[in-house]
């Protein structure tokens, strides 16, 4: 794996997926957060924005919330994960 900043793809944008995306972006990595539905992906970005505001209010971020958000790109195309150096699967498990 290359040293320095790696591009991370997070497949899934639910509670775990958007949280993982936030952590990698806060650490300075570019992130591609991939979901199935554009409305759900937008909601995940809103959740990240709210979470970052809380972190900033408690001085728990080393960067500005907008800078962290700027490192997160969203997509509904699984093929976009091919651009990443590291892929995390965080898709909801639907068991019968």
Residue frames as qw, qx, qy, qz and C-alpha x, y, z in Angstrom:
[[0.000, 0.890, 0.455, 0.000, 0.00, 0.00, 0.00],
 [0.384, 0.593, -0.050, 0.707, 1.35, 3.45, -0.82],
 [0.384, -0.363, -0.468, 0.708, 2.49, 5.71, 1.98],
 [0.037, 0.036, -0.032, -0.998, 0.88, 9.07, 2.69],
 [0.537, 0.251, 0.269, -0.759, -2.66, 9.92, 1.73],
 [0.120, 0.093, 0.939, 0.310, -4.65, 7.10, 0.21],
 [0.494, -0.064, -0.231, -0.835, -8.01, 7.33, -1.50],
 [0.192, 0.075, 0.919, -0.336, -10.63, 5.35, 0.39],
 [0.468, -0.191, -0.511, -0.696, -13.90, 4.06, -1.03],
 [0.268, 0.041, 0.784, -0.559, -16.63, 3.31, 1.50],
 [0.349, -0.176, -0.726, -0.566, -19.39, 1.19, 0.05],
 [0.396, -0.593, -0.696, 0.085, -22.48, 1.86, 2.13],
 [0.079, 0.427, -0.097, 0.895, -23.65, 5.12, 3.62],
 [0.602, -0.633, -0.443, -0.202, -25.68, 4.07, 6.65],
 [0.525, -0.844, 0.089, -0.060, -24.68, 4.68, 10.27],
 [0.786, -0.357, 0.317, 0.394, -21.44, 2.74, 9.97],
 [0.651, 0.424, 0.331, 0.537, -20.59, 3.74, 6.39],
 [0.122, 0.892, 0.067, 0.430, -20.94, 7.47, 6.84],
 [0.586, -0.790, 0.173, 0.047, -19.08, 7.27, 10.15],
 [0.805, -0.113, 0.333, 0.478, -16.16, 5.46, 8.50],
 [0.459, 0.671, 0.248, 0.527, -16.18, 8.04, 5.70],
 [0.214, -0.952, 0.012, -0.220, -16.02, 10.84, 8.27],
 [0.731, -0.590, 0.249, 0.237, -13.11, 9.28, 10.16],
 [0.739, 0.136, 0.337, 0.568, -10.98, 8.76, 7.04],
 [0.262, 0.793, 0.209, 0.509, -11.75, 12.27, 5.75],
 [0.407, -0.908, 0.059, -0.083, -10.96, 13.81, 9.15],
 [0.768, -0.397, 0.321, 0.386, -7.61, 12.00, 8.99],
 [0.002, -0.691, 0.373, 0.620, -6.92, 13.79, 5.70],
 [0.334, -0.003, 0.861, 0.383, -7.75, 11.06, 3.19],
 [0.440, 0.142, -0.325, -0.825, -9.90, 11.61, 0.10],
 [0.372, 0.136, 0.876, -0.276, -13.03, 9.47, 0.38],
 [0.399, -0.040, -0.566, -0.720, -15.56, 8.19, -2.14],
 [0.380, 0.088, 0.749, -0.536, -18.73, 7.33, -0.21],
 [0.301, 0.022, -0.730, -0.613, -20.89, 5.08, -2.36],
 [0.428, 0.177, 0.690, -0.556, -24.56, 4.34, -1.78],
 [0.276, 0.326, 0.854, 0.296, -27.48, 3.03, -3.79],
 [0.056, 0.817, 0.559, 0.131, -29.87, 5.96, -3.53],
 [0.306, 0.468, -0.039, 0.828, -28.97, 9.64, -4.12],
 [0.432, -0.721, -0.093, -0.533, -31.42, 10.80, -1.43],
 [0.864, -0.478, -0.111, 0.112, -29.88, 8.48, 1.16],
 [0.693, 0.148, -0.077, 0.701, -26.38, 9.55, 0.18],
 [0.017, 0.636, 0.018, 0.771, -27.41, 13.20, 0.63],
 [0.675, -0.673, -0.104, -0.284, -28.85, 12.36, 4.05],
 [0.878, -0.203, -0.132, 0.413, -25.56, 10.68, 4.99],
 [0.422, 0.387, -0.063, 0.817, -23.68, 13.87, 4.06],
 [0.344, -0.705, -0.061, -0.617, -26.09, 15.87, 6.25],
 [0.854, -0.502, -0.135, 0.016, -25.40, 13.44, 9.11],
 [0.745, 0.058, -0.113, 0.655, -21.65, 13.87, 8.64],
 [0.112, 0.602, 0.010, 0.790, -22.07, 17.65, 8.58],
 [0.589, -0.696, -0.074, -0.403, -23.99, 17.55, 11.89],
 [0.905, -0.308, -0.122, 0.265, -21.46, 15.22, 13.46],
 [0.590, 0.280, -0.081, 0.753, -18.55, 17.42, 12.39],
 [0.167, -0.718, -0.024, -0.676, -20.29, 20.45, 13.89],
 [0.786, -0.603, -0.065, -0.121, -20.49, 18.59, 17.22],
 [0.851, -0.053, -0.075, 0.517, -16.84, 17.58, 17.01],
 [0.334, 0.509, -0.021, 0.793, -15.86, 21.18, 16.21],
 [0.420, -0.757, -0.083, -0.494, -17.97, 22.56, 19.07],
 [0.829, -0.553, 0.071, 0.041, -16.00, 20.35, 21.46],
 [0.062, 0.848, -0.515, -0.110, -12.67, 21.15, 19.77],
 [0.787, -0.172, 0.592, 0.035, -12.18, 17.56, 18.67],
 [0.764, 0.584, 0.206, 0.183, -11.22, 18.31, 15.06],
 [0.524, -0.429, 0.235, 0.697, -7.79, 19.31, 13.86],
 [0.160, 0.135, 0.540, 0.815, -9.33, 20.69, 10.65],
 [0.384, 0.158, 0.117, -0.902, -12.35, 22.80, 9.76],
 [0.616, 0.266, 0.690, -0.270, -15.59, 20.85, 9.16],
 [0.610, 0.713, -0.008, -0.346, -15.86, 22.22, 5.59],
 [0.167, 0.647, -0.724, -0.170, -12.35, 20.97, 4.81],
 [0.377, -0.095, 0.912, -0.131, -13.25, 17.49, 6.06],
 [0.634, 0.511, 0.472, -0.337, -16.48, 17.51, 4.04],
 [0.409, 0.773, -0.314, -0.369, -14.52, 18.66, 1.02],
 [0.037, -0.447, 0.884, 0.133, -12.54, 15.43, 1.08],
 [0.460, 0.205, 0.843, -0.187, -15.72, 13.32, 0.77],
 [0.348, 0.201, -0.503, -0.765, -17.07, 12.71, -2.71],
 [0.627, 0.130, 0.641, -0.424, -20.32, 10.83, -3.10],
 [0.293, 0.241, -0.729, -0.570, -21.46, 8.42, -5.76],
 [0.806, 0.059, 0.372, -0.457, -24.17, 5.91, -6.55],
 [0.782, 0.492, -0.362, -0.126, -21.89, 4.00, -8.93],
 [0.886, -0.391, 0.227, 0.108, -20.10, 0.98, -7.50],
 [0.795, 0.431, 0.037, 0.425, -17.59, 1.24, -10.34],
 [0.050, 0.900, -0.197, 0.385, -16.22, 4.42, -8.73],
 [0.768, -0.588, 0.253, 0.017, -14.64, 2.24, -6.03],
 [0.886, 0.271, 0.072, 0.370, -12.05, 1.22, -8.65],
 [0.253, 0.826, -0.165, 0.475, -10.37, 4.63, -8.13],
 [0.568, -0.760, 0.212, -0.235, -9.59, 3.81, -4.49],
 [0.292, 0.518, -0.771, 0.228, -6.43, 2.46, -2.91],
 [0.000, 0.022, 0.895, -0.445, -8.45, 0.96, -0.05],
 [0.490, -0.289, -0.461, -0.681, -12.08, -0.20, -0.03],
 [0.169, -0.004, 0.787, -0.594, -14.33, -0.65, 3.00],
 [0.370, -0.324, -0.721, -0.488, -17.60, -2.54, 2.66],
 [0.086, 0.102, 0.631, -0.764, -20.26, -1.29, 5.10],
 [0.437, -0.153, -0.518, -0.719, -23.46, -2.43, 3.43],
 [0.634, -0.194, 0.397, -0.634, -26.51, -3.32, 5.50],
 [0.070, 0.104, -0.987, -0.097, -26.87, -7.04, 5.89],
 [0.693, -0.026, -0.012, -0.721, -30.39, -8.18, 5.07],
 [0.031, 0.134, -0.989, 0.050, -30.82, -11.66, 6.49],
 [0.517, -0.291, -0.582, -0.556, -34.03, -13.64, 6.11]]
